[in-house]
Amino acid sequence: MRTPASPQSDSTIHGARLVVNLRAIAANYRKIAALAAPAKTAAAIKADAYGLGLAPVARCLAKAGCEIFFVAHYAEGVALRAVLPGARIYILHGLPDDMADRYIAKRLQPVLNSLAEITTWRKADGQLSGAILNFDTGISRLGMSENEAAKLVAEPGLLAGVRVDFVMSHLSCADEPEHPMNTQQLAAFNILRDLFPGIPASLANTAGIFLGPTYRYDLVRPGIGLYGGSPDGTGNSPFQGAVTLYAKILQLRDIDSKDYVGYGATYRPGGPARIAVAGIGYADGYMRALGNSGFGAIGGHKAPCVGRISMDLCAFDVSSVPDELCGPGGEIELIGPNVPVENVAADAGTINYEILTRLGGRFARSYIGEGADA
């Protein structure tokens, strides 16, 4: 039996561990920044840096040269401000009516998604703090319409006293390079941008950056690429993987064709099989949809996930794994070099974003590479 090389904390005696490679995240940031230049490169670190840990990831990215960050809402901005006192932090979810003073006190800058939010920010002395104007160009989420943009131009007083750092929009189909929405949104954004001459512009997320220079403007806002995910959701990511997830093997079971595995008796082997029961389940973010469809790896050997995944446990068929590599106390890789996050997402019928952001809080987390000890 192979013994895990890394020291195990109390929380992994029966559970799972997550290793985040900060060196890979820094390398991914530098790769994107070089590709996007002369545009500046920001970082989207909402949802606890896509599930990998806001504080260590933020410090790593700042060390790599990032100065501009995007989070979803105020609480994330406050947490990030405590980590990076000098960073520029934009809040994508805009500005609630009673929050302007709090934003200013924490030096957080709103992405303004409506005329009402612009009015609130203007009255709160937005000239000092700056903001971004967000326009909807076809995704029908947050953002102002073409008519609202025209009103801002027709009534200059609406923006009087507001320092506008960027105008921005968001692509809906950038992960499908040939989708006609990309060129439609590009054209719509160019019309909007021309209404605000001299103000820098931002449109592209990770996938948008790969659509070409015309989509990059003055600022790009990568997210998934920083964490090793593929821009188009395939297994051919141009970025370094930043996450490895291991689950502890708790028990081996030798079963036969008469035996079922897991709740609902959804899996029965065709003959003798060896089953490894691992200490991870949907409560940890290992999605229930991976039952009978996902796989893990031990020493480079593939091990299918069999039966339904339960709250705290799941099972893998390790019949093809050499005995010396597999035993109680050993580990099975569930995301990592042998199990790309895109494959996990495909097996679960979802996207790499969801796999990462679901990673649970019960894992023993460790960080390696740049800034791991900061």
C-alpha positions in Angstrom: 0.0 0.0 0.0 1.3 3.5 -0.9 1.3 5.9 2.0 0.5 9.6 1.2 3.6 11.7 1.0 2.1 14.8 2.5 1.6 15.2 6.2 -2.1 14.7 7.1 -4.0 17.0 9.4 -6.7 15.8 11.8 -9.4 16.8 9.3 -8.1 14.3 6.7 -7.9 11.2 8.9 -11.3 10.2 7.4 -11.9 13.0 4.9 -10.4 14.7 1.9 -7.8 17.4 1.2 -7.5 20.1 -1.4 -4.1 21.4 -2.6 -4.1 24.8 -4.3 -1.0 25.7 -6.4 -0.5 29.4 -6.1 2.5 29.3 -8.4 0.2 28.0 -11.2 -2.3 30.8 -10.5 0.5 33.4 -10.7 1.8 31.9 -13.9 -1.7 31.9 -15.4 -2.2 35.5 -14.5 1.1 36.5 -16.2 0.3 34.5 -19.3 -3.1 36.3 -19.6 -1.5 39.7 -19.0 1.1 39.1 -21.7 -1.6 37.9 -24.2 -3.9 40.9 -23.4 -1.3 43.6 -23.4 -1.4 46.6 -23.9 -4.8 46.1 -22.1 -4.5 45.9 -18.3 -5.4 42.6 -16.7 -7.7 42.5 -13.7 -8.8 39.4 -11.7 -12.2 38.1 -10.9 -12.0 36.6 -7.4 -15.6 36.4 -6.5 -17.1 33.3 -4.8 -14.0 33.0 -2.5 -11.7 33.1 -5.5 -13.8 30.5 -7.4 -13.7 28.3 -4.3 -9.9 28.3 -3.8 -9.6 30.8 -1.0 -9.9 34.6 -1.4 -7.0 35.7 0.9 -4.2 33.5 -0.4 -5.2 33.8 -4.0 -5.5 37.6 -3.7 -2.1 37.9 -2.2 -0.7 35.7 -4.9 -2.2 37.7 -7.7 -1.1 41.0 -6.2 2.4 39.7 -6.0 2.1 38.6 -9.7 1.3 42.3 -10.6 -2.5 42.5 -10.4 -3.8 45.8 -9.1 -7.5 45.6 -10.1 -10.0 43.1 -8.7 -13.6 42.2 -9.2 -15.9 40.6 -6.6 -19.6 40.0 -6.6 -20.9 42.0 -3.6 -20.0 44.2 -0.7 -19.1 41.5 1.8 -16.6 40.0 -0.6 -15.2 43.5 -1.1 -14.7 44.1 2.6 -12.9 40.7 3.0 -10.7 41.6 0.1 -9.9 45.1 1.4 -8.6 43.5 4.6 -6.2 41.5 2.6 -5.1 44.1 0.0 -5.3 47.6 1.5 -4.0 49.2 -1.7 -5.9 47.3 -4.4 -8.7 48.8 -6.6 -11.8 46.7 -5.9 -15.0 46.8 -8.0 -18.3 45.4 -6.8 -20.2 43.8 -9.7 -23.6 43.7 -8.0 -23.8 47.4 -8.0 -24.9 49.8 -5.3 -27.8 49.3 -2.9 -29.6 52.5 -1.9 -28.2 52.6 1.6 -24.7 51.4 1.0 -22.8 54.3 -0.7 -21.2 55.5 2.5 -20.0 52.1 3.4 -18.5 51.6 0.0 -16.7 54.9 0.3 -15.5 54.1 3.9 -14.0 50.8 2.6 -12.7 52.3 -0.6 -14.9 50.0 -2.7 -16.0 51.0 -6.2 -19.3 50.0 -7.6 -20.1 48.7 -11.1 -23.2 50.9 -11.7 -26.0 48.9 -13.3 -28.8 51.5 -13.5 -29.6 55.2 -13.6 -30.8 55.0 -10.0 -27.5 53.6 -8.9 -25.7 56.4 -10.7 -27.9 59.0 -8.9 -27.1 57.4 -5.5 -23.4 57.3 -6.2 -23.4 60.9 -7.5 -25.0 62.2 -4.3 -22.4 60.3 -2.3 -19.5 62.1 -3.9 -18.5 59.4 -6.4 -16.0 61.7 -8.0 -13.4 60.7 -5.3 -13.9 57.0 -5.5 -14.7 56.2 -9.2 -17.0 53.7 -10.7 -17.7 51.6 -13.8 -20.8 52.0 -16.0 -22.2 48.6 -17.0 -24.3 48.2 -20.1 -26.3 45.2 -21.3 -25.4 44.2 -24.8 -27.4 41.0 -25.1 -27.0 38.9 -22.0 -30.1 40.4 -20.2 -28.5 40.4 -16.8 -27.3 43.4 -14.8 -26.6 46.6 -16.8 -28.2 49.6 -18.5 -29.9 49.5 -21.8 -29.1 51.4 -25.0 -31.9 53.8 -24.2 -30.4 54.5 -20.7 -27.0 55.1 -22.3 -28.6 57.6 -24.7 -30.2 59.4 -21.7 -26.9 59.7 -20.0 -25.5 61.4 -23.1 -28.6 63.6 -23.6 -28.6 64.7 -19.9 -24.9 65.3 -18.9 -26.0 66.3 -15.4 -26.8 62.7 -14.6 -23.0 61.9 -14.6 -21.9 65.2 -13.2 -19.6 64.6 -10.3 -19.1 60.9 -11.1 -15.6 59.7 -12.0 -16.1 57.0 -14.6 -13.2 54.7 -14.7 -14.5 52.3 -17.4 -17.5 51.5 -19.5 -18.1 47.7 -19.6 -20.3 44.9 -20.7 -20.3 41.1 -20.5 -20.2 38.5 -23.3 -22.8 35.8 -23.2 -21.3 33.2 -25.6 -17.5 33.8 -25.5 -16.9 30.2 -24.7 -18.3 29.4 -28.2 -16.0 31.3 -30.5 -18.2 30.9 -33.6 -21.4 31.9 -31.9 -23.0 35.0 -33.7 -23.7 36.6 -30.4 -20.0 37.5 -30.0 -19.9 39.7 -33.0 -23.4 41.1 -32.3 -22.3 42.1 -28.8 -19.0 43.5 -30.0 -20.9 45.8 -32.4 -23.4 46.9 -29.8 -20.6 47.6 -27.3 -18.7 49.7 -29.9 -21.8 51.9 -30.4 -22.1 52.3 -26.6 -18.4 53.0 -26.2 -18.5 55.8 -28.8 -21.1 57.6 -26.7 -18.5 58.0 -24.0 -15.3 59.1 -25.8 -12.1 59.1 -23.8 -13.3 56.6 -21.2 -11.5 53.2 -21.1 -13.6 50.1 -21.9 -13.8 46.6 -20.7 -15.6 43.6 -22.3 -13.6 40.3 -22.1 -13.6 37.6 -19.5 -11.1 34.7 -20.0 -12.9 33.3 -23.0 -13.4 36.7 -24.5 -9.7 37.4 -24.4 -9.2 34.4 -26.7 -11.6 35.9 -29.3 -8.9 38.3 -30.3 -7.5 41.8 -29.8 -10.7 43.6 -30.8 -12.4 42.2 -27.7 -9.8 43.2 -25.2 -10.1 47.0 -25.2 -8.4 48.6 -22.2 -9.1 46.1 -19.4 -9.7 42.4 -19.4 -11.4 40.6 -16.5 -10.3 36.9 -16.4 -11.7 34.5 -13.9 -11.7 30.8 -14.7 -8.4 30.9 -16.6 -6.6 32.1 -13.5 -7.5 28.9 -11.8 -6.5 26.6 -14.6 -9.9 26.2 -16.3 -10.3 25.9 -20.0 -11.9 29.0 -21.6 -14.2 26.9 -23.8 -14.9 24.2 -21.2 -12.9 21.5 -23.0 -10.1 19.4 -21.6 -7.5 21.3 -23.6 -6.8 24.2 -21.2 -3.9 26.5 -22.1 -3.4 27.2 -18.4 -1.7 25.3 -15.6 -4.0 23.4 -13.3 -4.2 25.0 -9.9 -6.3 22.5 -8.0 -5.7 18.9 -6.8 -8.4 17.2 -4.8 -7.7 13.9 -2.9 -10.1 11.7 -1.0 -9.1 9.2 1.6 -9.8 5.6 1.0 -11.6 4.3 4.1 -12.3 0.7 3.1 -11.9 -1.8 0.4 -14.8 -4.2 -0.5 -14.6 -7.3 -2.6 -18.0 -7.9 -4.2 -19.5 -10.0 -6.9 -22.3 -9.7 -9.5 -24.9 -10.4 -6.9 -23.9 -7.3 -4.9 -25.1 -3.7 -5.4 -23.3 -0.5 -4.5 -24.8 2.6 -2.9 -28.2 4.0 -2.3 -30.9 3.0 -4.7 -29.0 -0.1 -5.8 -28.1 1.6 -9.1 -24.8 -0.2 -9.7 -24.0 -3.9 -9.8 -20.7 -5.2 -11.3 -20.7 -7.8 -14.1 -18.4 -10.0 -12.1 -15.9 -9.9 -9.2 -14.9 -6.4 -8.4 -12.9 -4.5 -5.8 -14.6 -1.3 -4.5 -12.8 1.5 -2.7 -15.1 3.5 -0.3 -13.8 7.1 -0.1 -14.5 9.8 2.6 -16.0 12.4 0.3 -19.6 13.2 -0.8 -21.9 15.8 -2.0 -21.7 17.7 1.3 -18.1 18.4 0.3 -19.1 19.6 -3.1 -18.3 16.3 -4.9 -21.5 16.4 -6.9 -24.1 13.7 -6.7 -24.4 13.7 -10.5 -20.9 12.1 -10.7 -22.3 8.8 -9.4 -22.0 6.2 -12.1 -20.4 8.7 -14.4 -17.3 10.3 -12.9 -13.9 8.8 -12.2 -10.9 9.1 -10.0 -7.2 8.1 -10.4 -4.7 6.2 -8.3 -1.1 6.1 -9.5 -2.3 7.1 -13.0 -4.9 4.2 -13.1 -8.4 5.2 -13.8 -11.1 4.2 -11.2 -14.7 4.7 -12.2 -17.1 6.2 -9.6 -19.8 3.6 -9.1 -23.2 3.8 -7.4 -24.8 6.9 -6.1 -22.7 9.5 -4.2 -24.0 10.0 -0.7 -23.6 12.9 1.7 -20.2 11.9 3.0 -19.1 8.8 1.0 -18.7 7.5 -2.5 -17.3 4.4 -4.1 -14.8 3.7 -6.9 -14.1 0.5 -8.8 -10.4 -0.1 -8.3 -10.3 -3.6 -9.8 -7.7 -2.5 -12.3 -5.5 -0.7 -9.8 -2.5 -2.6 -8.6 -2.9 -3.8 -5.0 0.3 -2.1 -3.9 -1.1 1.3 -4.9 -4.5 1.0 -3.3 -5.5 0.4 0.3 -7.2 1.9 3.3 -5.5 5.1 4.3 -4.4 5.7 0.7 -5.8 8.5 -1.5 -7.7 8.8 -4.7 -7.3 11.8 -7.0 -10.6 13.3 -7.9 -9.4 16.6 -9.5 -5.9 17.1 -10.7 -3.3 16.1 -13.4 -5.0 12.8 -14.1 -8.6 14.1 -13.7 -8.9 17.5 -15.3 -11.7 19.7 -13.9 -13.2 19.9 -17.3 -13.7 16.1 -17.4 -15.3 16.2 -13.9 -17.6 18.9 -15.2 -18.6 17.0 -18.3 -19.3 13.8 -16.3 -21.5 15.9 -13.9 -23.3 17.6 -16.8 -22.2 21.0 -15.7 -19.3 23.5 -16.2 -15.8 23.9 -14.7 -17.0 27.0 -12.8 -19.5 25.1 -10.8 -17.1 22.3 -9.9 -14.6 24.7 -8.5 -17.0 27.0 -6.6 -18.8 24.0 -5.0 -15.6 22.8 -3.3 -16.6 22.4 0.3 -15.4 23.8 3.6 -14.6 20.4 5.2 -11.4 19.8 3.2 -8.0 20.2 4.7 -6.7 22.9 2.4 -3.0 23.5 1.7 -1.3 26.0 -0.5 1.9 25.6 -2.4 4.0 28.0 -4.5 4.1 31.8 -4.5 2.8 33.4 -1.3 1.8 30.1 0.3 3.3 31.2 3.6 2.2 34.9 3.4 
